[in-house]
Amino acid sequence: MVIVGGGFAGIQACRALAQSEVRITLIDKRNFNLFQPLLYQVATGLVASGDIATPLRELVGKQPNVQILLGEVTQLIPAKHQIVFNGKTFSYDHLVLATGSGSSFFGKDD
Ligand SMILES: Cc1cc2nc3c(=O)[nH]c(=O)nc-3n(C[C@H](O)[C@H](O)[C@H](O)COP(=O)(O)OP(=O)(O)OC[C@H]3O[C@@H](n4cnc5c(N)ncnc54)[C@H](O)[C@@H]3O)c2cc1C
């Protein structure tokens, strides 16, 4: 199984499958989980940025059925069960997309 995204959802999915007979490849473009709810506190200087960034290996690296890869998934090819990751094609049996969401300022970026 390939899980794209090591945020709340991706980490939870990894942990939920800890006892399953499934090999998991967790892919994220960052090597850390960002605890977004405390971003405001970092921005206002109440919390250090390192305190809300936990390495993915620390969270699930010891789980025997998980390998963690760093890179950005840029293309999905569902018909072939493939993703394009770091410029290379990677096959999967099952795919979990846990890539979060983006912001929209409705064209008013300022
Ligand atoms: C400022 C702020 C405050 C918040 N406060 C709260 C709160 O108080 N309570 C609450 O419940 N929620 C809060 N939220 C919302 C909460 O943080 C999100 O709902 C949650 O983080 C979503 O988790 P996720 O796993 O879906 O996505 P994310 O945590 O965004 O994780 C997505 C992961 O996917 C990775 N990724 C994305 N695209 C790719 C790609 N193409 N290739 C490889 N990796 C990729 C990213 O690097 C990231 O690690 C807050 C959010 C913000 C921004």
The ligand as a Gaussian input file, in Angstrom:
#p B3LYP/6-31G(d) Opt

LIG

0 1
 C       -3.445000      27.415000      11.271000
 C       -4.252000      26.151000      11.400000
 C       -4.907000      25.845000      12.603000
 C       -5.658000      24.685000      12.709000
 N       -6.268000      24.406000      13.908000
 C       -6.967000      23.260000      14.057000
 C       -7.564000      22.904000      15.302000
 O       -7.486000      23.634000      16.276000
 N       -8.255000      21.732000      15.377000
 C       -8.372000      20.896000      14.314000
 O       -8.993000      19.836000      14.452000
 N       -7.804000      21.198000      13.130000
 C       -7.112000      22.345000      12.960000
 N       -6.549000      22.655000      11.755000
 C       -6.772000      21.759000      10.632000
 C       -5.869000      20.548000      10.682000
 O       -4.527000      20.950000      10.899000
 C       -6.028000      19.823000       9.367000
 O       -7.389000      19.457000       9.218000
 C       -5.166000      18.585000       9.315000
 O       -3.800000      18.918000       9.441000
 C       -5.420000      17.875000       8.010000
 O       -4.682000      16.679000       8.043000
 P       -4.343000      15.921000       6.713000
 O       -3.582000      14.705000       7.095000
 O       -5.581000      15.771000       5.905000
 O       -3.430000      16.940000       5.889000
 P       -2.039000      17.629000       6.278000
 O       -1.806000      17.634000       7.744000
 O       -2.032000      18.924000       5.528000
 O       -0.962000      16.638000       5.644000
 C       -0.812000      16.495000       4.259000
 C        0.590000      15.964000       3.998000
 O        0.691000      15.615000       2.630000
 C        1.932000      16.052000       2.125000
 N        1.770000      16.243000       0.686000
 C        0.875000      17.070000       0.071000
 N        0.959000      16.946000      -1.257000
 C        1.928000      16.035000      -1.491000
 C        2.475000      15.477000      -2.686000
 N        2.036000      15.836000      -3.894000
 N        3.470000      14.567000      -2.580000
 C        3.930000      14.189000      -1.360000
 N        3.433000      14.673000      -0.187000
 C        2.451000      15.578000      -0.266000
 C        2.237000      17.340000       2.882000
 O        3.637000      17.599000       2.901000
 C        1.683000      17.000000       4.262000
 O        2.664000      16.441000       5.114000
 C       -5.773000      23.819000      11.600000
 C       -5.116000      24.111000      10.404000
 C       -4.362000      25.264000      10.303000
 C       -3.635000      25.564000       8.990000

